[in-house]
Amino acid sequence: MSPRLPRRQTERRGLRLWPVGIVLALAFTTAVLVAASVFYAGWDLLGARELKPERRIGSKTLFDLVKLAFGVVAGAGALVALVVAYRRQRVDEDGALRDATRLHTERFTTAVSQLGEDSAAVRLGGVHALAGLADDAPTHELRQTCVDVLCAYLRLPYTPETDIPEDATDAWHTYLALREVRRSAIRIIRDHLRLPLGHRHSWQGHNFDFTGAAFDGGDLGGVIFSSGAVHFGGAVFTGTAVNFSKAVFSGATVNFGATSHLDGAEFSGGTVNFSGAVFAGGTVNFQGTAFSGGTVNFTAAVFSEATVTFQDATFSGATVSFVGADGPAPLGLVPAAGSPLPDGLLLAASWQPTDP
């Protein structure tokens, strides 16, 4: 895993400011136009028709003209000072952002290096360091980079429990240690996705790419997918239990399904729990998803405004329950009239979905 930030992140464009001469000319022009507008409005409100000519002026009028001249000069100076101060403020803010970005990059490099260590404890420290970096990131793009690396770590090759010989003690210890690191990464993502949108540490609205990742357990219960894109295509859910209970899908594009170059997610063995999940907006795609063995539970799930599709999903030996579900049936869930329901698919008697 490369510790470098993506090219589009590191090559940050410098601060773009117009030449000071152009800015001053525009500022003076704007000031003159504003003053002329105010003068015209006052002239119109007072109902004046013409100016009274004076062939000779007194000392008081002369003094007023001198004050007016000095006022114009002072106003021009204040306008120049304001423009210069604004530019200096912009430069200082840009410099502070550059310093924060530089520090973020240094910490990012260290954290990513930790993820490449052999020690599970060091990797765990790298996962938490990346999460802290994401929370402290000075820009949305830098936070997305940290999220991308955490997702990439979950996509790394991973030996499932079923492939480890029972008598291989060292392999078992390594597996258990790495599984803890991966579950910690999943737990961190879950906790940040539970935070309400607008919270300074919320990761809602970011993209998550779990394409082809192996989920050997993990808890994503209560997460909120309010926007952004979340990809589970090709992911394999095995092991004991994967929890999406009470998850809220309210605006994001969440894809568990197949694409033109990738198979859908595979739920095999164990328990996958979507009980109480709320599909209230956005798109949730289970098209081409394979459910084989184990139990998939959509008990008391609510299908309302979201577009949810199970087109071409396969159910082989899995018990998939929609008992107590509410709302219209997702696309592809209810077969054509006269066709039997897939084996193991249970529908609540109180839930009477119609053909899409």
VENQUIHU-V416325 format. One record per residue. N is the residue number from 1. SS is DSSP state (@ for helix, = for strand, . for the rest). PHI is phi in radians with two decimals (* if undefined). OMEGA is omega in degrees with one decimal (999 if undefined). Layout:
n,ss,phi,omega
N,SS,PHI,OMEGA
N,SS,PHI,OMEGA
This chain:
n,ss,phi,omega
1,.,*,-176.3
2,.,-1.31,-180.0
3,.,-1.44,-176.4
4,.,-1.48,174.0
5,.,-1.23,176.2
6,.,-0.99,-175.4
7,@,-0.98,-177.1
8,@,-1.19,178.6
9,@,-1.53,-172.9
10,@,-1.32,-178.8
11,.,-1.50,-177.6
12,.,-1.36,-179.2
13,.,-1.19,179.1
14,.,-1.25,-179.6
15,.,-1.19,-179.8
16,.,-1.80,178.2
17,.,-2.19,176.7
18,.,-1.21,175.0
19,.,-0.98,-173.1
20,@,-1.10,178.8
21,@,-1.08,178.8
22,@,-1.13,-179.3
23,@,-1.09,-179.9
24,@,-1.14,179.1
25,@,-1.07,178.2
26,@,-1.14,179.8
27,@,-1.11,179.1
28,@,-1.14,178.7
29,@,-1.07,178.5
30,@,-1.10,-179.9
31,@,-1.10,179.7
32,@,-1.13,179.6
33,@,-1.11,178.5
34,@,-1.13,179.9
35,@,-1.09,179.6
36,@,-1.12,179.3
37,@,-1.14,179.0
38,@,-1.14,179.5
39,@,-1.09,-179.1
40,@,-1.14,179.1
41,@,-1.08,178.4
42,@,-1.16,176.8
43,@,-1.01,-178.2
44,@,-1.21,-179.3
45,@,-1.15,179.9
46,@,-1.35,178.8
47,.,1.24,-178.6
48,.,-1.20,179.9
49,.,-1.95,179.9
50,.,-2.76,177.9
51,.,-1.56,178.3
52,.,-1.48,-179.7
53,.,-1.25,176.5
54,.,-2.27,-179.8
55,.,-1.34,178.1
56,.,-2.25,-179.3
57,.,-1.97,178.6
58,.,-1.55,-178.5
59,@,-1.12,-179.7
60,@,-1.13,178.9
61,@,-1.14,177.7
62,@,-1.08,179.2
63,@,-1.10,177.4
64,@,-1.11,177.8
65,@,-1.14,178.0
66,@,-1.10,178.2
67,@,-1.07,178.9
68,@,-1.11,179.1
69,@,-1.10,178.5
70,@,-1.13,177.5
71,@,-1.12,178.2
72,@,-1.13,179.3
73,@,-1.10,179.7
74,@,-1.11,178.2
75,@,-1.11,177.5
76,@,-1.11,178.2
77,@,-1.09,178.4
78,@,-1.12,179.3
79,@,-1.16,176.8
80,@,-1.09,179.9
81,@,-1.08,179.5
82,@,-1.13,179.1
83,@,-1.11,-179.0
84,@,-1.12,179.9
85,@,-1.12,178.4
86,@,-1.09,179.8
87,@,-1.13,178.7
88,@,-1.09,178.1
89,@,-1.10,178.4
90,@,-1.09,179.4
91,@,-1.14,179.0
92,@,-1.11,178.5
93,@,-1.10,178.8
94,@,-1.15,177.7
95,@,-1.12,177.5
96,@,-1.12,178.3
97,@,-1.14,177.6
98,@,-1.10,179.1
99,@,-1.11,178.6
100,@,-1.12,179.2
101,@,-1.16,178.7
102,@,-1.10,178.3
103,@,-1.12,177.8
104,@,-1.05,-179.2
105,@,-1.12,178.9
106,@,-1.11,179.1
107,@,-1.17,178.9
108,@,-1.07,-179.9
109,@,-1.06,179.3
110,@,-1.14,-178.3
111,@,-1.13,-179.7
112,@,-1.16,176.6
113,@,-1.08,178.0
114,@,-1.11,-179.9
115,@,-1.16,179.8
116,.,-1.59,-179.6
117,.,-1.31,178.3
118,.,-1.30,-177.4
119,.,-1.24,177.8
120,@,-1.14,180.0
121,@,-1.13,178.4
122,@,-1.17,177.5
123,@,-1.08,178.6
124,@,-1.08,176.1
125,@,-1.10,177.3
126,@,-1.12,178.1
127,@,-1.10,-179.7
128,@,-1.20,177.9
129,@,-1.12,178.4
130,@,-1.13,178.0
131,@,-1.10,176.9
132,@,-1.11,177.4
133,@,-1.11,178.7
134,@,-1.07,179.5
135,@,-1.17,-176.7
136,@,-1.67,-174.4
137,.,-1.01,-178.2
138,.,-1.30,-179.8
139,.,-2.36,177.3
140,@,-1.05,-177.4
141,@,-1.16,179.0
142,@,-1.19,175.2
143,@,-1.12,178.6
144,@,-1.06,178.0
145,@,-1.08,178.1
146,@,-1.12,177.6
147,@,-1.09,179.8
148,@,-1.06,-179.1
149,@,-1.19,176.5
150,@,-1.06,177.8
151,@,-1.16,179.2
152,@,-1.11,177.6
153,@,-1.10,178.3
154,@,-1.22,178.3
155,@,-1.53,180.0
156,.,-1.11,178.1
157,.,-0.93,-172.3
158,.,-2.55,-179.6
159,.,-1.49,-179.6
160,.,-1.24,-177.3
161,@,-1.04,-175.7
162,@,-1.17,-177.7
163,@,-1.67,-177.9
164,.,-1.76,178.0
165,.,-1.03,-176.6
166,.,-1.14,-176.3
167,.,-1.61,-178.8
168,.,-1.61,-174.6
169,@,-1.09,-178.6
170,@,-1.08,179.3
171,@,-1.12,178.6
172,@,-1.14,179.6
173,@,-1.11,177.9
174,@,-1.10,179.4
175,@,-1.07,-178.4
176,@,-1.11,-179.8
177,@,-1.18,-179.8
178,@,-1.20,176.8
179,@,-1.10,178.5
180,@,-1.13,178.0
181,@,-1.10,-178.9
182,@,-1.14,179.4
183,@,-1.18,176.0
184,@,-1.16,177.3
185,@,-1.09,178.3
186,@,-1.11,-179.1
187,@,-1.13,178.5
188,@,-1.13,178.0
189,@,-1.07,179.1
190,@,-1.03,-176.8
191,@,-1.08,-180.0
192,@,-1.31,177.9
193,@,-1.42,174.1
194,@,-1.42,-178.1
195,.,-1.22,-177.6
196,.,-1.14,177.2
197,.,-1.06,-175.9
198,.,1.83,173.8
199,.,-1.14,-172.4
200,.,-1.18,177.8
201,.,-1.90,179.0
202,.,-1.29,177.1
203,.,-1.81,176.0
204,.,-1.10,-178.9
205,.,1.60,176.9
206,.,-1.58,178.7
207,.,-1.65,179.1
208,=,-2.25,-177.0
209,=,-1.99,176.6
210,.,-1.82,-177.1
211,.,-1.01,177.7
212,.,1.27,-178.5
213,.,-1.28,176.7
214,=,-1.78,179.1
215,=,-1.85,177.1
216,=,-1.66,-172.1
217,=,1.51,-179.6
218,=,2.25,-174.9
219,=,-2.12,174.3
220,.,-2.02,-179.0
221,.,-1.13,175.6
222,.,1.40,179.3
223,.,-1.23,-180.0
224,=,-2.13,175.9
225,=,-1.76,-174.0
226,.,-1.65,179.2
227,.,-2.89,-177.3
228,.,1.45,-178.5
229,=,-2.20,179.8
230,=,-2.22,-174.5
231,=,-2.01,173.7
232,.,-2.04,-177.8
233,.,-1.00,-180.0
234,.,1.34,178.6
235,.,-1.24,-179.4
236,=,-2.07,179.5
237,=,-1.84,-177.7
238,=,-2.29,174.8
239,=,1.44,-171.3
240,=,-1.40,-174.8
241,=,-2.57,171.4
242,=,-2.11,-169.3
243,=,-1.97,170.3
244,.,-2.07,-175.3
245,.,-1.07,178.9
246,.,1.03,172.5
247,.,-1.17,-178.7
248,=,-2.05,176.5
249,=,-1.85,-168.9
250,=,-2.23,178.9
251,=,2.81,-179.3
252,=,-1.41,170.7
253,=,-1.74,-176.7
254,=,-1.97,-173.7
255,=,-2.09,169.4
256,.,-1.74,-167.9
257,.,-1.59,-178.9
258,.,-1.39,173.2
259,=,-2.15,-177.2
260,.,-1.13,-177.9
261,.,-2.16,-175.4
262,=,-2.62,176.5
263,.,-1.27,176.5
264,.,-1.28,177.6
265,.,-1.11,-179.2
266,=,-2.14,176.2
267,=,-1.82,-175.2
268,=,-2.28,178.9
269,.,1.31,178.2
270,.,1.16,-177.7
271,=,-2.22,173.3
272,=,-1.96,-167.9
273,=,-2.00,172.3
274,.,-1.91,-176.3
275,.,-1.09,179.1
276,.,1.28,178.4
277,.,-1.14,-178.3
278,=,-2.04,177.9
279,=,-1.80,-169.0
280,=,-1.91,-179.5
281,=,3.09,-179.7
282,=,1.33,-178.1
283,=,-2.28,175.3
284,=,-2.20,-171.0
285,=,-1.99,172.1
286,.,-1.91,-176.7
287,.,-1.11,-179.8
288,.,1.33,178.4
289,.,-1.29,-178.3
290,=,-1.88,175.5
291,=,-1.92,-177.2
292,=,-2.35,-179.9
293,.,1.27,177.5
294,.,1.23,-175.4
295,=,-2.33,173.5
296,=,-2.05,-167.8
297,=,-2.05,173.7
298,.,-1.90,-178.5
299,.,-0.99,176.9
300,.,1.08,174.9
301,.,-1.21,-178.8
302,=,-2.03,177.6
303,=,-1.88,-176.9
304,.,-2.17,-172.0
305,.,-1.65,-177.0
306,.,-1.31,172.2
307,=,-1.63,-177.9
308,=,-2.01,-177.9
309,=,-2.29,174.4
310,.,-2.04,-178.9
311,.,-0.98,176.3
312,.,1.11,173.2
313,.,-1.23,-178.3
314,=,-1.98,180.0
315,=,-2.14,-178.3
316,=,-2.22,178.1
317,=,1.40,179.7
318,.,-1.62,172.9
319,=,-1.72,-178.2
320,=,-1.96,-172.6
321,=,-1.98,173.5
322,=,-2.04,-178.0
323,.,-1.06,178.0
324,.,1.38,179.1
325,.,-1.17,-175.5
326,=,-2.31,177.6
327,=,1.83,179.9
328,.,-1.18,-178.8
329,.,-1.17,174.7
330,.,-1.06,178.7
331,=,-1.08,175.9
332,.,1.46,-178.4
333,.,-1.39,-178.7
334,.,-1.62,-178.8
335,.,-1.18,177.4
336,.,-1.07,-178.7
337,.,-0.97,178.5
338,.,1.59,179.4
339,.,-1.59,179.5
340,.,-1.28,173.4
341,.,-1.22,177.4
342,.,-1.02,179.5
343,.,-0.99,175.9
344,.,1.46,-179.2
345,=,-1.53,-175.9
346,=,-1.94,176.6
347,=,-2.03,179.9
348,.,-1.21,178.7
349,.,-1.12,-179.0
350,.,-1.41,-179.0
351,.,-1.75,-176.8
352,.,-2.01,179.9
353,.,-1.23,177.6
354,.,-1.86,177.2
355,.,-1.06,179.7
356,.,-1.19,999
